[in-house]
Amino acid sequence: MFRRPYVWGGTTPEGFDCSGLVQYVYAKNGIKLPRVSQDQSKLGKDVPLNELQPNDLLFWGGVGTAHHVAIYIGDGYFIQAPQPGDKVRITKISDYKPDFARRLS
């Protein structure tokens, strides 16, 4: 999925938006998620940002109103589909700190 283009509403390797990327990755692992970040942010349980584990979901905004979502991959990094004109990329959490995190398992 790395370096795939950002596409608003995208849910396939042809192009992803943030929640489409998260939905796609989880589906490939047998976990069905809602389509949009607002609904994804309501799932699972809260996780303190200093206790993150790989596969935790990171959110910007509020629960039920999140406007961005990414997947924590460990060692202080996450994968995201950031914005139009950009590509799926890995970002250091200290460069773009999320507002909260959720764990689905």
Phi, psi and omega per residue, in radians:
M1 nan -0.369 -3.102
F2 -1.001 2.350 3.098
R3 1.255 0.211 3.021
R4 -1.262 2.631 -3.095
P5 -1.252 2.622 2.975
Y6 -1.327 2.271 3.057
V7 -2.368 2.092 3.127
W8 -0.974 2.175 -3.114
G9 1.411 0.042 -3.078
G10 -1.267 2.404 -3.110
T11 -2.347 0.245 -3.110
T12 -2.316 2.916 3.101
P13 -1.051 -0.226 3.035
E14 -1.163 -0.415 3.127
G15 2.951 2.455 -3.097
F16 -2.207 2.597 2.755
D17 -1.750 3.129 -2.996
C18 -1.048 -0.861 -3.092
S19 -1.299 -0.496 3.061
G20 -1.146 -0.685 3.079
L21 -1.086 -0.839 -3.134
V22 -1.074 -0.808 3.131
Q23 -1.045 -0.758 -3.121
Y24 -1.114 -0.847 -3.111
V25 -1.086 -0.799 3.131
Y26 -1.144 -0.689 3.112
A27 -1.063 -0.675 3.105
K28 -1.106 -0.323 3.105
N29 -1.876 0.323 3.033
G30 1.399 0.269 -3.112
I31 -2.031 2.089 -3.130
K32 -1.540 2.220 3.120
L33 -2.104 2.731 3.005
P34 -1.090 2.870 -3.039
R35 -1.305 -0.686 -2.978
V36 -1.903 2.695 -3.071
S37 -1.064 -0.592 3.124
Q38 -1.019 -0.761 3.133
D39 -1.332 -0.643 3.101
Q40 -1.067 -0.587 -3.082
S41 -1.205 -0.220 -3.137
K42 -1.566 -0.136 -3.058
L43 -1.524 2.775 3.006
G44 1.211 -2.742 -3.117
K45 -2.168 2.691 3.103
D46 -1.097 2.516 3.090
V47 -2.297 2.207 3.044
P48 -1.045 2.478 -3.091
L49 -1.090 -0.361 3.107
N50 -1.552 0.100 3.114
E51 -2.184 0.460 -3.092
L52 -1.147 2.534 3.031
Q53 -2.218 2.685 3.086
P54 -0.891 2.453 -3.124
N55 1.476 -0.095 3.003
D56 -1.109 2.578 3.102
L57 -1.644 2.348 3.119
L58 -1.860 2.435 -3.093
F59 -2.294 2.589 3.026
W60 -2.065 2.285 -3.014
G61 1.893 -2.663 -3.116
G62 -2.046 2.937 3.072
V63 -1.089 2.163 -3.103
G64 1.477 -0.178 3.114
T65 -2.268 0.243 -3.098
A66 -0.995 2.404 3.132
H67 -1.907 -0.058 3.105
H68 -2.693 2.565 3.121
V69 -2.488 2.587 3.112
A70 -2.585 2.975 -3.138
I71 -1.979 2.169 3.078
Y72 -1.245 2.311 -3.112
I73 -1.988 -0.010 3.089
G74 1.856 2.857 3.089
D75 0.950 0.542 3.078
G76 1.459 0.306 -3.107
Y77 -2.206 2.690 3.044
F78 -2.431 2.794 3.080
I79 -1.881 2.421 -3.072
Q80 -2.611 2.772 2.910
A81 -1.863 1.709 -2.863
P82 -1.270 -0.895 -3.001
Q83 -2.978 2.851 3.100
P84 -0.946 2.445 -3.135
G85 1.499 -0.067 -3.116
D86 -1.954 3.125 3.133
K87 -2.185 2.797 3.038
V88 -0.984 2.294 -3.081
R89 -2.629 2.910 3.070
I90 -1.709 2.345 -3.061
T91 -2.261 2.508 3.068
K92 -1.348 2.286 -3.056
I93 -1.059 -0.548 3.127
S94 -1.223 -0.292 3.100
D95 -1.499 -0.340 -3.103
Y96 -2.699 1.365 -3.003
K97 -1.242 2.229 3.100
P98 -1.283 2.848 3.096
D99 -1.449 -0.563 3.123
F100 -2.848 2.949 -3.135
A101 -2.361 2.702 3.104
R102 -2.317 2.526 3.081
R103 -2.011 2.269 -3.060
L104 -1.588 -0.240 -3.128
S105 -1.946 nan nan
